[in-house]
Amino acid sequence: MTNSYIEKILKELAQRNPQQPEYLQAVTEVLSTLERVIDAHPEYQKQAVLERLVEPERIVVFKVPVEMDDHHIEVYRGYRIQFNGALGPYKGGLRFHPSVNLSVMKFLAFEQTFKNALTTLPLGGGKGGSDFDPKGKSDNEIRRFCESFMNELYRHIGADKDVPAGDMGVGGREIGYLYGYYRRLRGESESGALTGKGVGYGGSLGRKQATGYGLVYFLQEILKRHPLNNPKAVVSGSGNVAIYAAEKLQQLGYQVIGMSDSQGYILDDDIDLNVIKQLKEVQRTSLEDYVKLAGKGEYHQGSIYDGHYHCDIALPCATQNEIDARRAANLVANGVKIVVEGANMPDNNEAISYYKQHGVIFAPGKAANAGGVATSGLEMSQNAQHLNWTFAEVDEKLHQIMTAIHQQCLDACRQYGLDEDDYVSGANIAGFERVVRAMIAQGIY
C-alpha cells in the first residue's frame, strides 16, 4: 500500500480498536482497494471522508435478561450498530449466536453499508444481535428472549429509522416473536419496522430464497464471462442461504456435490435437498443423519474445505473466516476455479490473496450475497404501498438487481483501470463512491 492517507487511517483505527480483529480485517479489506480512488480525489482527505466513514454513527449495547424454563435467569448482551445512514434508514440483520461481540457486529455493519449501497435502494447500513444461542432452547425460551431483546431495541428502530431483519440464528420464528412484541410495545401496526416477516403478516414472497437465489444469479453473470462445462459445486452451510443457493444451482442444471453444517459435511454426487430441508428446517438436527435418510452419500466430521473431492465452484455460505490460506490452497488443489461468497467475509484476506495468485475468480459477499437485503428492501416497498407482489415479480426484480450489481463491479474496475475480474475492488469502489457522494452532499455529521 502506497497511499499515506489510507495507511494513517488504518494505523489509527488499529490503535483505537485493538481488541476488534474482525472489524479491523473488514476495514483493511475495503480501504486497501481504494488507493486509486483516493489518489483521484484529494478532496476526500481534506473532508476527512475516511475518518467519518470508519466510525459508526451510533452503537447501542444493552443487557437482555431472560427467565429459562426451569425458572433460573440468564443475562445476555444485545447490540445494534447504526453504522451509516447517508443513503437511507439503517438496514441490516440480527444475529443470535455465541460468537457475537462488538467486533463482529461492527464488521457486519460496516460491510452492510457497502452491500446496501450496491443494491441502489435507499438503505443505510446497520447490524445487530446477541450472544444468545437459540440452539437447544425451547420455543418458550426463545420467545421470552426475543421479547426481552425487543423491550430495549424498539426504542431505536422504525420504518424510517432502522429496519432489522434476520441473520444467523434469527429465522421466521424469531422475527415473528420480535415483531409481535414490537407491535405490542408501540400499540400500532408498523409492518415496515422489520423485514423477513411471514407472508401472512406483511412479509414478501421470495424473501426466504432471496440470498441464495441472488448468489447464483451473480454467479451466472460470472459464468457468462468465464463459462465452465458441467461444473460441480460445493456449498458450505445448510441454512437458508446455502439451501436455496443449492436449490437454484440444481434448477439450472448444475451438480451440487457437497454441503455442510457446524459439525461436519456430506459428499454426494447429487445432493438430495429434500433430505437437507427435512433435517435442517423441520427436525433442526445435524447432517449426520443424511446418509441414513437419503440412502446414499458420505458423512465426514470437520470442515468441508479440508476434504478431498473435485469441484469447480465453491459457495461458502456458513460464517466469517471459515476459509484461511491453507483451506484456500486445498480448494485450488481440488480444482476450484470460482469462489463466490454467500456468507459475510467467510474468506480471510490471506485466502483471498491466495485465490488471486492462483487465478481463481473470487466474488465477495458484499456484492454476491446482497440479494437478501435487496429483497428486504422490496418487502419495505410493498409494506409502504400496502401491496403484495407475486413470487415471480419479486424474483424478477431480484435477478435485475443482482445483474446490475455485477455490472457496477465491472464498471468500477474499468473506470479505474483495474482487472475486470477483480470483483473485490470493483464492489468496494462502487459501494464506497455511492456512500461518499451522499455523505458529502449532506455536510459534516
C-alpha positions as CSV (number, residue, x, y, z in Angstrom):
1,M,0.0,0.0,0.0
2,T,1.4,3.4,-1.0
3,N,-1.3,5.9,-0.1
4,S,-0.3,7.6,3.1
5,Y,-3.8,8.7,3.9
6,I,-5.1,5.2,3.9
7,E,-2.1,3.9,5.9
8,K,-2.7,6.6,8.5
9,I,-6.4,5.7,8.9
10,L,-5.7,2.0,9.3
11,K,-2.9,2.7,11.9
12,E,-5.1,4.9,13.9
13,L,-8.0,2.5,13.7
14,A,-5.9,-0.4,15.0
15,Q,-4.7,1.8,17.9
16,R,-8.3,2.7,18.9
17,N,-9.8,-0.7,18.4
18,P,-7.0,-3.2,19.5
19,Q,-9.4,-6.0,20.5
20,Q,-11.6,-5.9,17.4
21,P,-9.9,-8.2,14.8
22,E,-12.9,-8.9,12.6
23,Y,-13.7,-5.2,12.3
24,L,-10.1,-4.3,11.5
25,Q,-10.0,-7.1,8.9
26,A,-13.1,-5.8,7.2
27,V,-11.9,-2.2,7.1
28,T,-8.5,-3.2,5.9
29,E,-10.0,-5.3,3.1
30,V,-12.1,-2.3,1.9
31,L,-9.6,0.5,2.3
32,S,-6.7,-1.4,0.7
33,T,-8.7,-1.4,-2.6
34,L,-9.4,2.3,-2.7
35,E,-5.9,3.7,-3.4
36,R,-6.7,4.8,-7.0
37,V,-10.0,6.4,-5.8
38,I,-8.3,8.3,-3.1
39,D,-5.5,9.4,-5.4
40,A,-8.0,10.7,-7.9
41,H,-9.9,12.6,-5.2
42,P,-7.5,14.5,-2.9
43,E,-10.5,16.5,-1.6
44,Y,-11.6,13.3,0.3
45,Q,-8.7,13.8,2.8
46,K,-9.5,17.4,3.3
47,Q,-13.1,16.5,4.1
48,A,-12.0,13.6,6.4
49,V,-14.1,11.2,4.5
50,L,-12.3,8.0,5.6
51,E,-12.2,9.2,9.3
52,R,-16.0,9.7,9.2
53,L,-16.7,6.5,7.2
54,V,-15.0,4.1,9.6
55,E,-16.7,5.3,12.7
56,P,-20.3,4.1,13.4
57,E,-22.9,6.8,13.8
58,R,-24.3,5.1,16.8
59,I,-23.6,2.0,18.9
60,V,-26.3,0.6,21.2
61,V,-25.3,-2.0,23.8
62,F,-27.8,-3.4,26.3
63,K,-28.5,-6.3,28.7
64,V,-31.1,-8.9,27.8
65,P,-32.3,-10.8,30.9
66,V,-34.4,-13.9,30.3
67,E,-36.1,-16.5,32.5
68,M,-35.5,-20.0,31.3
69,D,-38.0,-22.9,31.6
70,D,-36.5,-24.1,34.9
71,H,-37.0,-20.6,36.3
72,H,-33.3,-19.6,36.5
73,I,-32.4,-16.3,34.9
74,E,-29.7,-15.8,32.3
75,V,-28.4,-12.4,31.1
76,Y,-27.1,-11.9,27.6
77,R,-25.8,-8.8,25.8
78,G,-27.6,-7.2,22.9
79,Y,-26.2,-4.9,20.2
80,R,-27.4,-2.6,17.5
81,I,-24.8,-0.8,15.3
82,Q,-26.3,2.0,13.2
83,F,-23.2,2.5,11.0
84,N,-24.1,4.9,8.2
85,G,-27.4,6.4,7.3
86,A,-26.4,8.6,4.4
87,L,-28.4,6.6,1.9
88,G,-31.5,5.9,4.0
89,P,-32.7,4.2,7.1
90,Y,-30.2,1.8,8.7
91,K,-30.8,-1.7,7.4
92,G,-29.3,-5.0,8.4
93,G,-30.0,-8.3,10.1
94,L,-30.0,-9.5,13.7
95,R,-27.6,-12.4,14.6
96,F,-28.2,-14.6,17.6
97,H,-25.0,-16.7,18.1
98,P,-22.4,-17.2,20.9
99,S,-19.7,-15.6,18.7
100,V,-21.5,-12.2,18.6
101,N,-19.4,-9.4,20.2
102,L,-18.8,-5.8,19.4
103,S,-16.0,-6.5,16.8
104,V,-18.3,-8.9,14.9
105,M,-21.2,-6.5,15.0
106,K,-19.1,-3.6,13.7
107,F,-17.6,-5.6,10.9
108,L,-21.0,-6.8,9.8
109,A,-22.5,-3.3,9.9
110,F,-19.5,-1.9,8.0
111,E,-19.9,-4.5,5.3
112,Q,-23.6,-4.0,5.2
113,T,-23.2,-0.3,4.4
114,F,-21.5,-1.0,1.1
115,K,-23.7,-4.0,0.3
116,N,-26.8,-1.9,0.7
117,A,-25.3,0.8,-1.4
118,L,-24.7,-1.7,-4.3
119,T,-28.4,-2.6,-4.4
120,T,-29.0,1.2,-5.3
121,L,-32.0,1.0,-3.0
122,P,-32.3,3.9,-0.4
123,L,-30.8,1.9,2.5
124,G,-28.2,2.8,5.1
125,G,-26.1,0.2,6.9
126,G,-26.6,-1.4,10.3
127,K,-26.4,-4.7,12.1
128,G,-27.4,-6.1,15.5
129,G,-27.8,-9.2,17.6
130,S,-26.8,-11.0,20.8
131,D,-24.6,-13.7,22.1
132,F,-27.7,-15.8,22.9
133,D,-27.7,-19.2,21.2
134,P,-31.2,-20.4,20.1
135,K,-29.8,-24.0,19.6
136,G,-31.1,-26.3,22.3
137,K,-33.6,-23.8,23.6
138,S,-37.3,-24.4,23.8
139,D,-39.8,-22.3,21.8
140,N,-40.9,-20.5,25.0
141,E,-37.3,-19.7,26.0
142,I,-36.7,-18.2,22.5
143,R,-39.9,-16.3,22.7
144,R,-39.1,-14.8,26.1
145,F,-35.6,-13.9,24.9
146,C,-37.0,-12.2,21.8
147,E,-39.4,-10.2,23.9
148,S,-36.7,-9.1,26.3
149,F,-34.4,-8.2,23.4
150,M,-37.2,-6.1,21.8
151,N,-38.0,-4.4,25.1
152,E,-34.9,-2.3,24.5
153,L,-34.5,-2.5,20.7
154,Y,-37.9,-1.0,20.0
155,R,-36.7,2.5,21.1
156,H,-34.1,2.5,18.3
157,I,-35.9,1.2,15.3
158,G,-38.7,2.1,12.9
159,A,-39.7,2.1,9.3
160,D,-37.9,5.4,8.6
161,K,-35.2,5.0,11.2
162,D,-33.7,1.5,11.4
163,V,-35.2,-1.7,9.9
164,P,-33.7,-5.0,11.2
165,A,-34.2,-8.4,9.6
166,G,-32.9,-12.0,10.2
167,D,-29.4,-13.4,10.1
168,M,-27.7,-16.4,11.7
169,G,-29.9,-17.8,14.4
170,V,-32.8,-15.5,13.5
171,G,-35.3,-17.0,11.2
172,G,-39.1,-16.7,10.6
173,R,-39.9,-17.9,14.2
174,E,-37.7,-15.3,15.8
175,I,-38.8,-12.5,13.5
176,G,-42.4,-13.3,14.4
177,Y,-41.8,-13.1,18.1
178,L,-39.8,-9.9,17.7
179,Y,-42.4,-8.2,15.5
180,G,-45.3,-9.3,17.7
181,Y,-43.7,-7.8,20.8
182,Y,-42.7,-4.6,18.9
183,R,-46.3,-4.2,17.8
184,R,-47.5,-4.6,21.4
185,L,-45.0,-2.0,22.7
186,R,-45.8,0.5,20.0
187,G,-49.6,-0.1,20.2
188,E,-49.8,0.1,16.4
189,S,-49.1,-2.0,13.3
190,E,-45.9,-0.7,11.7
191,S,-45.1,-3.6,9.3
192,G,-42.2,-1.8,7.8
193,A,-40.2,-1.8,11.1
194,L,-38.8,-5.3,10.5
195,T,-38.4,-7.4,7.4
196,G,-38.2,-11.2,6.9
197,K,-41.8,-11.4,8.3
198,G,-44.2,-14.2,7.5
199,V,-46.1,-13.7,4.2
200,G,-49.4,-13.8,6.2
201,Y,-48.5,-10.6,8.1
202,G,-46.6,-8.3,5.8
203,G,-43.7,-10.4,4.6
204,S,-42.6,-10.8,1.0
205,L,-42.8,-13.9,-1.2
206,G,-39.2,-14.9,-2.2
207,R,-37.5,-13.4,0.9
208,K,-36.5,-16.9,2.2
209,Q,-34.9,-17.8,-1.1
210,A,-33.5,-14.4,-1.9
211,T,-29.9,-14.5,-0.7
212,G,-29.3,-18.0,-2.1
213,Y,-31.0,-17.3,-5.4
214,G,-29.3,-13.9,-5.7
215,L,-25.9,-15.5,-5.1
216,V,-26.5,-17.9,-8.0
217,Y,-27.7,-15.0,-10.2
218,F,-24.4,-13.2,-9.6
219,L,-22.5,-16.5,-10.3
220,Q,-24.4,-16.7,-13.6
221,E,-23.1,-13.4,-14.7
222,I,-19.5,-14.5,-13.9
223,L,-20.1,-17.7,-15.9
224,K,-21.2,-15.7,-18.9
225,R,-17.7,-14.3,-19.0
226,H,-15.9,-17.5,-17.9
227,P,-18.0,-20.5,-18.9
228,L,-17.5,-23.9,-17.4
229,N,-18.6,-27.3,-18.8
230,N,-20.9,-29.2,-16.5
231,P,-19.5,-27.6,-13.3
232,K,-19.6,-29.2,-9.9
233,A,-20.2,-27.1,-6.8
234,V,-19.8,-27.4,-3.1
235,V,-21.9,-25.2,-0.8
236,S,-20.8,-24.8,2.8
237,G,-23.5,-24.3,5.3
238,S,-27.1,-25.6,5.4
239,G,-29.1,-22.6,6.5
240,N,-31.4,-20.6,4.2
241,V,-28.5,-19.1,2.1
242,A,-26.9,-22.5,1.4
243,I,-30.1,-24.5,0.9
244,Y,-31.6,-22.0,-1.6
245,A,-28.3,-21.4,-3.4
246,A,-28.1,-25.2,-3.9
247,E,-31.7,-25.3,-5.0
248,K,-31.2,-22.7,-7.6
249,L,-28.0,-24.4,-8.8
250,Q,-29.9,-27.6,-9.3
251,Q,-32.8,-25.9,-11.0
252,L,-30.2,-24.5,-13.5
253,G,-28.7,-27.9,-14.1
254,Y,-25.5,-27.6,-12.0
255,Q,-24.3,-30.5,-9.9
256,V,-24.1,-29.9,-6.1
257,I,-21.8,-32.5,-4.6
258,G,-21.3,-31.2,-1.0
259,M,-22.9,-29.3,1.8
260,S,-22.0,-28.8,5.5
261,D,-23.0,-27.7,8.9
262,S,-21.0,-26.7,12.0
263,Q,-20.1,-30.3,12.8
264,G,-19.4,-32.0,9.5
265,Y,-20.2,-32.3,5.8
266,I,-21.7,-34.6,3.3
267,L,-20.4,-35.6,-0.1
268,D,-22.9,-36.9,-2.7
269,D,-22.8,-36.8,-6.5
270,D,-26.3,-35.5,-6.4
271,I,-27.3,-33.8,-3.1
272,D,-30.9,-34.6,-2.1
273,L,-32.2,-31.2,-1.0
274,N,-35.4,-32.6,0.3
275,V,-33.5,-34.5,2.9
276,I,-31.4,-31.5,3.8
277,K,-34.6,-29.4,4.3
278,Q,-36.1,-32.2,6.4
279,L,-33.0,-32.3,8.7
280,K,-32.4,-28.5,8.9
281,E,-35.8,-26.8,8.5
282,V,-38.1,-29.4,10.2
283,Q,-36.0,-31.6,12.6
284,R,-33.4,-28.9,13.2
285,T,-30.7,-31.5,13.6
286,S,-27.3,-32.5,12.3
287,L,-26.4,-33.5,8.7
288,E,-25.0,-36.7,10.3
289,D,-28.4,-38.4,9.5
290,Y,-28.3,-37.5,5.8
291,V,-26.8,-40.8,4.7
292,K,-29.4,-42.8,6.6
293,L,-32.4,-40.8,5.3
294,A,-31.1,-40.4,1.7
295,G,-29.7,-43.9,1.4
296,K,-26.6,-42.5,-0.3
297,G,-23.6,-40.2,0.1
298,E,-20.9,-39.9,2.7
299,Y,-20.7,-38.0,6.0
300,H,-17.4,-36.6,7.4
301,Q,-16.7,-34.7,10.5
302,G,-14.8,-31.4,10.2
303,S,-14.8,-28.6,7.6
304,I,-15.8,-29.3,4.0
305,Y,-12.9,-27.2,3.0
306,D,-10.5,-29.8,4.5
307,G,-12.0,-32.6,2.3
308,H,-10.7,-34.0,-0.9
309,Y,-13.0,-34.1,-3.9
310,H,-13.2,-32.5,-7.4
311,C,-15.2,-29.3,-7.8
312,D,-15.2,-26.3,-10.0
313,I,-17.2,-23.8,-7.9
314,A,-17.2,-23.1,-4.1
315,L,-20.0,-21.1,-2.5
316,P,-19.1,-20.5,1.2
317,C,-22.4,-19.8,2.9
318,A,-21.7,-20.5,6.6
319,T,-19.9,-17.9,8.7
320,Q,-17.0,-15.5,8.8
321,N,-13.4,-16.7,8.3
322,E,-14.2,-20.3,7.6
323,I,-11.5,-20.3,4.8
324,D,-7.9,-19.4,5.5
325,A,-4.9,-19.7,3.2
326,R,-4.5,-23.4,4.0
327,R,-8.1,-24.2,3.1
328,A,-7.9,-21.9,0.0
329,A,-4.9,-24.0,-1.1
330,N,-6.9,-27.2,-0.6
331,L,-9.7,-25.8,-2.7
332,V,-7.3,-24.9,-5.5
333,A,-5.9,-28.4,-5.3
334,N,-9.4,-29.8,-5.6
335,G,-9.8,-27.9,-8.9
336,V,-11.9,-24.9,-7.8
337,K,-12.0,-22.1,-10.4
338,I,-14.6,-19.8,-9.0
339,V,-15.4,-18.8,-5.4
340,V,-18.5,-16.7,-4.7
341,E,-19.3,-15.7,-1.1
342,G,-22.8,-16.4,0.3
343,A,-21.8,-15.6,3.9
344,N,-20.3,-12.4,5.2
345,M,-16.5,-12.5,5.0
346,P,-16.1,-16.3,5.0
347,D,-12.7,-16.0,3.4
348,N,-10.0,-14.2,5.3
349,N,-7.6,-11.8,3.5
350,E,-4.9,-14.4,3.1
351,A,-7.3,-16.8,1.4
352,I,-8.4,-14.0,-1.0
353,S,-4.7,-13.3,-1.8
354,Y,-4.1,-17.0,-2.5
355,Y,-7.1,-17.1,-4.9
356,K,-5.7,-14.1,-6.8
357,Q,-2.2,-15.6,-7.0
358,H,-3.6,-18.9,-8.4
359,G,-6.1,-17.4,-11.0
360,V,-9.2,-18.3,-9.1
361,I,-12.1,-15.8,-9.7
362,F,-13.4,-14.5,-6.4
363,A,-16.5,-12.5,-5.7
364,P,-17.0,-11.0,-2.2
365,G,-20.2,-11.3,-0.2
366,K,-20.9,-7.6,-0.2
367,A,-21.8,-8.0,-3.9
368,A,-22.7,-11.6,-4.3
369,N,-25.0,-12.1,-1.2
370,A,-26.8,-8.7,-1.5
371,G,-29.9,-10.5,-2.7
372,G,-31.2,-10.9,0.9
373,V,-31.1,-7.2,1.7
374,A,-32.3,-6.3,-1.8
375,T,-35.5,-8.4,-1.2
376,S,-35.8,-6.9,2.3
377,G,-35.9,-3.5,0.5
378,L,-38.6,-4.8,-1.8
379,E,-40.5,-6.0,1.3
380,M,-40.3,-2.5,2.7
381,S,-41.6,-1.1,-0.6
382,Q,-44.6,-3.5,-0.5
383,N,-45.3,-2.6,3.1
384,A,-45.2,1.2,2.3
385,Q,-47.6,0.8,-0.7
386,H,-49.8,-1.8,1.1
387,L,-49.2,-4.2,-1.8
388,N,-48.3,-7.9,-2.2
389,W,-46.2,-8.8,-5.3
390,T,-46.1,-12.3,-6.7
391,F,-43.1,-14.6,-6.3
392,A,-42.3,-14.2,-10.0
393,E,-42.4,-10.4,-9.7
394,V,-40.0,-10.4,-6.7
395,D,-37.7,-12.9,-8.3
396,E,-37.5,-10.9,-11.5
397,K,-36.7,-7.7,-9.6
398,L,-34.0,-9.7,-7.6
399,H,-32.5,-11.0,-10.7
400,Q,-32.3,-7.5,-12.2
401,I,-30.7,-6.1,-9.0
402,M,-28.0,-8.8,-8.9
403,T,-27.3,-8.3,-12.6
404,A,-26.9,-4.6,-12.0
405,I,-24.6,-5.2,-9.0
406,H,-22.4,-7.3,-11.2
407,Q,-22.3,-4.6,-13.8
408,Q,-21.4,-2.0,-11.2
409,C,-18.4,-4.0,-10.3
410,L,-17.2,-4.2,-13.9
411,D,-17.8,-0.5,-14.5
412,A,-15.8,0.5,-11.4
413,C,-12.9,-1.7,-12.5
414,R,-12.9,-0.1,-16.0
415,Q,-13.2,3.4,-14.6
416,Y,-10.0,3.0,-12.5
417,G,-8.0,0.8,-14.9
418,L,-8.3,-2.4,-12.9
419,D,-8.6,-6.1,-14.0
420,E,-12.3,-6.7,-14.6
421,D,-12.1,-9.9,-12.7
422,D,-11.1,-8.0,-9.6
423,Y,-14.6,-8.2,-8.1
424,V,-13.3,-7.2,-4.6
425,S,-12.0,-3.8,-5.8
426,G,-15.0,-3.3,-8.1
427,A,-17.6,-3.9,-5.4
428,N,-15.7,-1.9,-2.8
429,I,-15.2,1.1,-5.1
430,A,-18.8,1.1,-6.4
431,G,-20.3,0.9,-2.9
432,F,-17.8,3.4,-1.5
433,E,-18.4,6.1,-4.1
434,R,-22.2,5.9,-3.7
435,V,-22.0,6.2,0.1
436,V,-19.4,9.0,0.0
437,R,-21.3,11.1,-2.5
438,A,-24.3,11.1,-0.2
439,M,-22.2,11.9,2.8
440,I,-20.5,14.9,1.2
441,A,-23.8,16.2,-0.1
442,Q,-25.3,16.2,3.4
443,G,-22.5,18.1,5.0
444,I,-20.4,17.1,8.1
445,Y,-22.0,14.7,10.5
